[in-house]
Amino acid sequence: MSSSAPSPPTRDVESRGQLRLTGGLMRSVKLLLLVAGPGLVVMLADTDAGSAITAAQSGAQFGYSLLPLQLVLIPVLYLVQELTVRLGLATQKGHGELIRERFGRFWAWLSVGTLLVSCVGALLTEFAGIAGVGLLFGVPAWASVWGAVLLLILVAATGTYRQVEIVAILIGLFELAFVFAAIKAHPSGGDIVAGVREQPWHDNNYLFLLASNVGAVIMPWMVFYQQSAVVDKGLGMQHLRPARLDTAIGAVITQCIMGAVLILAASTIGKANPHASLNTVQQIATAITPGLGEFWGKLLFALGMLGAALVATIVVSLTAAWGLGEVTGYKHSLALHPFEAPWFYGVYVVCLLAGAGIVLSGVNLVRLTISVEVMNALLLPIVLGLLLALAIRALPEKWKMRGWYLWLVVATIVATSLVGVYTAVAGLNSSLMHSIAHWAKHLL
């Protein structure tokens, strides 16, 4: 009687392989959900009220010409913020503290000085955006602004870092309303292609807006926030891969939102009133309603703008409090209660009150916003230069950049700084000459 050899358990092997694959995937997803947050929050804050208005002005005045720039800036944004993640995880120190330790108090205060200038400018645009949204629905500016201040104080004072992070993400996701609004505007593919081909490099106003878009994407407070956030959250180098993925996903989302705002403005305002100059949030919202309908136009614009402004206000105020704490040495963590870290929470509240107070005194939102983003572009050499210097000197040998990646990061930072400064100066010269001509005309 012959016995046949048992056939190899192929299905069992395949099943075990699939289980290991599924289990590995589930573990990766759980790890990402645990680590994700700092990158997504800072990127949603990056598409703040000022950035949204800059993108809207770009689409209104130059159609789709600046749309490719939004895509080009995705890898630039990732490369810059990945350095902050790597520095935070490897050193367990915030950006300001690390600069003070490696380069001395002068450079630390210079860096924090650029941070505070950027934060003040950002807070003005955020509160002006909140006030503008309120006015769309007949709510007085003082009510919407002080209501937002109270909400944001309660969020920070009563929650842990993780709770504040979740609230910020949920608020920031309202920005996706801009994407829905852009789709609902039914932009023409042919118009987009034609607009992308048209690049008016000779126009200084175009260069000014190009600088504004660069400054609207790479901001000093972003570098400080994400490095401090990964430390405050308790992450380590074992979380580097999911933290990078968190940053990459955020970079794609934020630039898609910027592109959506530009497309929305170009397909509505830019089509109906080319080269329109926008001066208020209400003017932008009103201008896009013919293409979307009054109800949808107002609602979608309000949701997107409010989400952008609120999440950025949280991030910017926390960044100012963290940055000053890292340089001066006072306790600075959301893990501490207000009475345990009075200076940290005090700076946070003062930033909110100061920004709200200045905005309620009366300000031209759109002009202020463009100027703030250009200022950010002019600050890029200081901010990115110190970031690169830290990456070269402060990172442990195991985590230093090497080879082609090092040179790619160096080239990206140098090119971004030069483009930002050159286009900002060219645009500022154009604005200055325009102002001189305007006053000369009146005097003569």
C-alpha positions in Angstrom: 0.0 0.0 0.0 1.6 3.2 -1.1 1.3 6.4 0.8 1.4 9.7 -0.9 3.5 12.6 0.6 1.3 15.4 2.0 1.2 18.4 -0.2 3.0 21.5 1.1 0.6 23.7 3.1 0.7 26.6 0.6 -2.6 28.1 1.7 -1.5 28.0 5.4 1.8 29.8 4.5 -0.1 32.4 2.4 -2.7 32.9 5.1 0.1 33.4 7.7 1.8 35.8 5.4 -1.4 37.8 4.8 -2.0 37.9 8.6 1.5 39.2 9.2 1.1 41.8 6.4 -2.3 42.8 7.8 -1.0 42.9 11.3 2.0 45.0 10.2 -0.2 47.4 8.4 -2.5 47.8 11.4 0.5 48.4 13.6 1.8 51.1 11.2 -1.7 52.7 11.0 -2.0 52.7 14.8 1.5 54.2 15.2 0.7 56.9 12.6 -2.5 57.8 14.4 -0.6 58.0 17.7 2.2 60.2 16.3 0.2 62.3 13.8 -0.8 65.7 14.8 2.1 68.3 14.9 2.6 68.1 11.1 -1.1 68.2 10.2 -1.8 71.0 12.7 1.0 73.2 11.6 0.1 72.6 7.9 -3.6 73.4 8.4 -2.4 76.6 10.3 -0.2 77.3 7.3 -3.3 77.8 5.2 -4.4 80.6 7.5 -6.6 83.6 6.8 -3.6 85.5 5.4 -2.6 82.7 3.1 -6.1 82.1 1.9 -6.5 85.8 1.1 -3.1 85.9 -0.7 -4.2 82.9 -2.8 -7.5 84.6 -3.6 -5.8 87.9 -4.6 -3.4 85.8 -6.8 -6.3 84.2 -8.6 -8.3 87.4 -8.9 -5.4 89.4 -10.4 -3.5 86.9 -12.4 -5.9 84.0 -13.0 -4.2 80.6 -12.9 -0.6 81.8 -13.5 0.5 81.2 -9.9 -1.1 77.7 -9.6 2.1 75.8 -10.5 3.9 77.6 -7.7 1.5 76.0 -5.2 2.6 72.5 -6.4 6.3 73.4 -6.5 6.1 74.5 -2.9 4.9 71.1 -1.6 8.4 69.5 -1.5 9.9 72.8 -0.3 7.5 72.9 2.6 8.2 69.2 3.4 12.0 69.5 3.3 12.0 72.5 5.7 9.5 71.1 8.2 11.2 67.6 8.1 14.3 69.3 9.5 12.4 70.7 12.4 10.9 67.2 13.1 14.3 65.6 13.0 15.9 68.3 15.3 13.1 68.1 17.8 13.0 64.3 18.0 16.8 63.9 18.1 17.6 66.6 20.6 14.3 66.8 22.6 14.7 70.6 22.6 12.7 73.4 21.0 14.0 75.6 18.2 14.8 78.7 20.3 16.4 76.6 23.1 18.6 74.8 20.6 19.8 78.0 19.0 20.6 79.5 22.4 22.6 76.4 23.3 24.5 76.1 20.0 25.0 79.7 18.9 24.5 81.9 22.0 21.9 84.3 23.3 22.3 86.9 20.5 21.3 84.5 17.8 18.5 83.1 20.0 17.0 86.5 20.6 17.4 87.4 16.9 15.6 84.2 15.9 12.8 84.8 18.5 12.6 88.4 17.4 11.8 87.3 13.8 9.3 84.8 15.3 7.5 87.5 17.3 7.3 89.9 14.3 5.9 87.1 12.2 3.4 86.1 15.0 2.1 89.6 15.4 1.5 89.9 11.7 -0.2 86.6 11.5 -2.5 87.2 14.5 -3.6 90.5 12.9 -4.6 88.7 9.7 -6.3 85.9 11.6 -8.5 88.1 13.8 -9.3 90.3 10.8 -10.4 87.2 9.0 -12.6 86.2 11.9 -14.1 89.7 12.1 -14.7 89.6 8.3 -16.6 86.3 8.5 -18.8 87.6 11.3 -19.7 90.7 9.3 -20.8 88.5 6.4 -23.6 87.3 8.7 -24.3 90.6 10.4 -22.4 89.8 13.6 -20.5 92.8 14.9 -16.7 92.6 14.7 -16.2 92.9 18.4 -18.6 90.0 19.2 -16.9 87.5 16.8 -13.4 88.5 17.7 -13.8 88.5 21.5 -15.9 85.3 21.2 -13.0 83.7 19.4 -10.5 84.9 22.0 -12.6 83.4 24.8 -12.9 80.1 23.0 -9.2 79.8 22.3 -8.2 80.7 25.9 -10.6 78.0 27.2 -9.2 75.4 24.7 -5.6 76.0 25.9 -6.2 76.4 29.6 -8.5 73.4 30.1 -6.8 70.8 27.9 -3.6 68.7 27.5 -1.4 69.0 24.4 -3.3 66.1 22.8 -6.7 67.6 23.4 -5.6 71.0 22.0 -4.2 69.2 19.0 -7.4 67.3 18.3 -9.5 70.5 18.6 -7.1 72.3 16.2 -7.3 69.5 13.6 -11.2 69.4 13.8 -11.4 73.2 13.4 -8.7 73.2 10.6 -10.6 70.5 8.6 -13.3 73.1 7.8 -10.7 74.5 5.3 -11.7 71.6 3.0 -14.8 73.7 2.3 -12.5 75.7 0.0 -11.8 72.5 -2.1 -15.6 71.8 -2.3 -16.2 75.5 -3.3 -13.5 75.3 -6.1 -15.1 72.1 -7.5 -18.6 73.7 -7.3 -17.3 76.7 -9.3 -16.8 74.4 -12.3 -13.4 75.8 -13.5 -12.6 75.3 -17.2 -9.7 72.9 -17.8 -8.8 74.8 -21.0 -8.7 78.1 -19.1 -6.4 76.5 -16.4 -3.9 75.3 -19.0 -3.9 78.6 -20.8 -3.5 80.5 -17.5 -0.6 78.3 -16.4 1.2 78.9 -19.7 0.9 82.7 -19.1 3.7 83.8 -16.7 4.0 87.6 -16.6 7.5 87.8 -15.2 7.9 91.4 -16.4 5.1 92.6 -14.1 6.3 93.6 -10.7 2.9 93.2 -9.2 3.1 89.6 -10.3 6.5 89.2 -8.6 5.1 90.9 -5.4 2.3 88.3 -5.3 4.8 85.5 -6.0 6.8 86.6 -3.0 3.6 86.8 -1.0 2.8 83.2 -1.9 6.3 82.0 -0.9 6.0 84.0 2.4 2.5 82.5 2.9 3.9 79.0 2.8 7.2 79.1 4.7 6.6 81.1 7.9 9.0 81.5 10.9 6.4 80.4 13.4 5.9 77.0 11.6 9.5 76.0 12.3 9.3 76.9 16.0 5.8 75.3 16.4 6.5 71.9 15.0 9.8 71.4 16.7 8.3 72.4 20.1 5.2 70.3 19.5 6.9 67.0 18.8 8.9 67.6 22.1 5.8 68.6 24.1 4.0 65.5 22.7 6.7 63.2 24.1 7.8 61.8 20.7 11.3 60.3 20.1 13.5 59.1 17.2 11.5 55.8 17.1 8.6 58.0 15.8 10.6 59.6 13.0 9.0 57.7 10.0 5.4 58.3 11.0 6.2 61.9 12.0 7.7 62.4 8.5 4.5 60.9 6.9 2.4 63.2 9.1 4.4 66.2 7.7 4.2 65.0 4.1 0.4 64.5 4.3 0.0 67.9 5.8 2.1 69.5 3.1 0.0 68.0 0.3 -3.3 69.0 2.0 -2.3 72.6 2.7 -1.1 73.3 -0.8 -4.2 71.6 -2.3 -6.2 74.0 -0.2 -4.1 77.0 -1.4 -4.6 75.8 -5.0 -8.3 75.4 -4.4 -8.6 79.0 -3.2 -6.7 80.3 -6.1 -8.8 78.3 -8.6 -12.0 79.5 -6.9 -11.0 83.1 -7.1 -9.7 82.8 -10.7 -12.8 81.0 -12.0 -15.2 83.6 -10.3 -13.6 87.0 -9.6 -10.8 86.6 -12.2 -13.3 85.7 -14.9 -15.9 88.3 -14.1 -13.6 91.2 -13.1 -10.0 90.5 -14.2 -7.3 92.2 -12.1 -9.8 93.1 -9.4 -8.2 94.6 -6.3 -9.7 93.1 -3.1 -9.8 95.1 0.1 -12.0 93.2 2.5 -13.1 89.6 3.4 -16.7 90.6 2.6 -15.6 91.8 -0.9 -13.9 88.5 -1.7 -17.0 86.5 -0.4 -19.4 88.7 -2.4 -17.3 88.4 -5.5 -17.4 84.6 -5.6 -21.1 84.3 -5.0 -22.2 84.9 -8.6 -20.4 81.7 -9.5 -21.5 79.7 -6.5 -24.8 81.2 -5.5 -25.2 83.6 -2.6 -26.0 80.8 0.0 -23.2 78.4 -1.0 -20.7 81.2 -1.7 -21.1 82.7 1.7 -21.3 79.5 3.7 -18.4 77.7 2.1 -16.2 80.8 2.2 -17.1 81.5 5.8 -16.4 77.9 6.9 -13.0 77.7 5.2 -11.9 81.2 6.4 -13.1 80.6 10.0 -11.3 77.2 10.2 -8.1 78.6 8.7 -8.1 81.6 11.1 -9.0 79.7 14.3 -6.4 76.9 13.9 -3.7 79.4 12.9 -4.5 81.6 15.9 -4.1 78.7 18.3 -0.8 77.7 16.7 0.7 81.2 16.4 -0.1 82.1 20.0 1.3 78.8 21.4 4.4 79.3 19.2 5.1 82.7 20.7 4.7 81.4 24.2 6.9 78.4 23.5 9.6 80.4 21.7 9.9 83.0 24.4 10.0 80.3 27.0 12.8 78.5 25.2 15.0 81.6 25.2 14.1 83.0 28.7 13.8 79.7 30.5 10.3 80.0 32.0 8.2 76.8 32.1 6.6 76.2 28.8 4.3 73.2 28.2 0.7 72.4 27.8 1.3 69.5 30.1 1.4 72.0 32.9 -1.6 73.8 34.4 -1.9 77.6 34.2 -0.8 78.1 37.8 2.3 75.9 37.2 3.4 77.8 34.1 1.9 81.3 34.5 4.3 83.0 32.0 3.6 80.5 29.3 -0.2 80.9 29.5 0.2 84.6 30.2 2.1 85.2 26.9 -0.5 83.0 25.1 -3.4 85.2 26.4 -1.5 88.5 25.8 -0.9 87.6 22.2 -4.6 86.9 21.7 -5.7 90.1 23.4 -3.1 92.2 21.6 -4.1 90.8 18.2 -7.8 91.2 18.8 -7.4 94.8 20.1 -5.3 96.0 17.1 -7.7 94.5 14.6 -10.8 96.0 16.3 -9.1 99.4 16.0 -9.6 99.2 12.2 -7.3 97.7 9.6 -7.4 96.9 5.8 -7.2 93.1 5.9 -6.1 92.4 2.3 -3.4 95.0 2.2 -2.1 94.0 5.6 -2.2 90.4 4.7 -0.1 90.8 1.5 2.4 92.9 3.4 2.7 90.4 6.2 3.4 87.5 3.8 6.0 89.6 1.9 7.6 90.4 5.3 7.8 86.6 5.9 9.6 86.2 2.6 12.1 88.8 3.6 12.7 86.9 6.9 13.4 83.6 5.2 17.3 83.9 5.0 17.4 84.3 8.8 14.9 81.6 9.6 16.0 79.0 7.1 19.7 79.8 7.6 19.5 79.1 11.3 17.5 76.0 10.7 20.1 74.6 8.3 23.0 75.6 10.6 21.3 73.7 13.4 20.7 70.6 11.2 24.4 70.6 10.3 25.8 71.2 13.8 23.2 70.0 16.4 22.0 66.7 15.0 23.7 63.5 16.3 26.0 61.9 13.8 23.5 59.1 13.1 20.8 61.5 12.1 22.8 64.0 10.1 21.9 64.7 6.5 24.3 63.2 4.0 25.2 63.0 0.3 22.6 64.1 -2.3 19.9 64.7 0.3 22.1 67.2 2.1 22.8 69.1 -1.1 19.2 69.0 -2.1 18.1 70.6 1.2 20.9 73.2 1.0 20.0 74.1 -2.6 16.2 74.2 -1.8 16.8 76.5 1.2 19.2 78.8 -0.6 16.9 79.0 -3.7 13.7 79.6 -1.6 15.4 82.4 0.3 16.8 84.1 -2.8 13.5 83.9 -4.6 11.6 85.2 -1.6 13.9 88.1 -1.1 14.3 89.0 -4.8 10.6 89.0 -5.6 9.7 90.8 -2.4 12.2 93.6 -3.1 11.1 93.8 -6.7 7.5 94.0 -5.7 8.2 96.6 -2.9 10.2 98.8 -5.3 7.1 98.6 -7.7 4.8 99.6 -4.8 7.1 102.4 -3.7 7.3 103.8 -7.2 3.5 103.6 -7.6 3.0 105.4 -4.3 5.5 108.2 -5.3 3.8 108.6 -8.7 0.4 108.7 -7.0 1.4 111.4 -4.6 3.3 113.4 -7.3 0.1 113.4 -9.4 -1.9 114.8 -6.5 0.7 117.4 -5.7 1.0 118.6 -9.3 
